[in-house]
Amino acid sequence: MTRPFLSVENLVVHFPTPDGIVRATDGLSYSLERGQTLGIVGESGSGKSVSSSAILGLHRGTSARVSGQIWLDGVDLLQLSDEEMRKRRGHDVAMIFQDPLSSLHPYYRVGDQIGEAYRAHHNVSKRAARIRTIEMLARVGIPQPDRRVDDYPHQFSGGMRQRVMIAMALINDPTLLIADEPTTALDVTVQAQILDLLQDLQREFQTALIMITHDLGVIAEVADDVLVMYAGRAVEHGSGRDLLTKPSMPYTWGLIQSIPDVSGPVDKPLRPIPGSPPSLVNPPKGCAFFPRCPYAKLVDGTGDRCANEMPELLPITPGHLKRCHLEDPEVMYEDAPELEVAR
């Protein structure tokens, strides 16, 4: 059987705590080809970053219980030894972390930190690593890279620090790049520059890209496919065009409805998703979104099926899957003020 370049199959990441088992990721599956971008969206705590950290083996040496399969270019990463995983981390697969200021060491020059990432996987001199570092800083748009290579992280703006993180992630030409909220806390102009940079570098290196974000505007800009996560599970998965124009799961529709419409009436109220995400220690018995879903009663008249039966992630059209008992998603596109959130 020929697998996609990246294939995550039934990934489970649980954390034992004094209060019980935290089911951070529970049976997640998806795939990605080289040169393609997968956007992973969802609220905080939905399992986006935890599942992606498992690809890099960052849960090794912790109390996390990880199972399933993560195939990267024909190799199951979960079966590799710690030493083999260290050789691949930063070389075959790299990650751009959410907060560059906390990810970069404040006491070391940025050039030394990027060069260290290069020397960890190549037997080269410090001079050769410095030359390579300056080349990468220039490639990601850092002005005067031969001078800025000796600056410290605090001497860079937020957007420039994010470019430094991108340079560090790409210096070893990884085949898979994971970007965890790469545009958080950046103004819209810098955000657009960072997204354009990532897309340009992706085309140059033919890198597979996973974009983790809560910003559907970012997803609409860069993603070929979109995976929506809720309470550690995938609840909808499909092409960016299908999922953003014709969502079929109430949670996805709620995320889209929560976005302010800048072209609409100024007095139009926002429509946030009511309630809060469920506890991952004691998740609901049935659909995890049931306590917040205004459409549950449309399934069987009472909402009992949603409350007690976990829906499967099933295809509704070729390449478009949803985890929902609601057969007719068209009802979501109509205002239904008489519907109340299930209690």
Buried (B, 14 or more C-beta within 10 A) or exposed (E): EEBBBBBBBEBBBBBEEEEEEBBBBBBBBBBBEBBBBBBBBBBEBBBBBBBBBBBBBBBBEEEBEBEBBBBBBEEBBBEBEEEEBBEBBBBBBBBBBBBBBEBBEEEEBBBBBBBBBBBBBEEBEEEBBBBBBBEBBBBBBBEEBEEBBEBBBEEBEBBBBBBBBBBBBBBBEBBBBBBBBBBBBBEEEBBBBBBEBBBEBBEEBEBBBBBBBBBBEBBBBBBBBBBBBBBBBBBBBBBBEBBBEBBBBBBBBBBBBBEEEEEEEEEEEEBEBEEEBBBBEEBBEBBBBBBBBBBBBBBEEEBBBBBEBBBEBEEBEEEBBBBBBBEEBEBBEEEEEEBEBBE
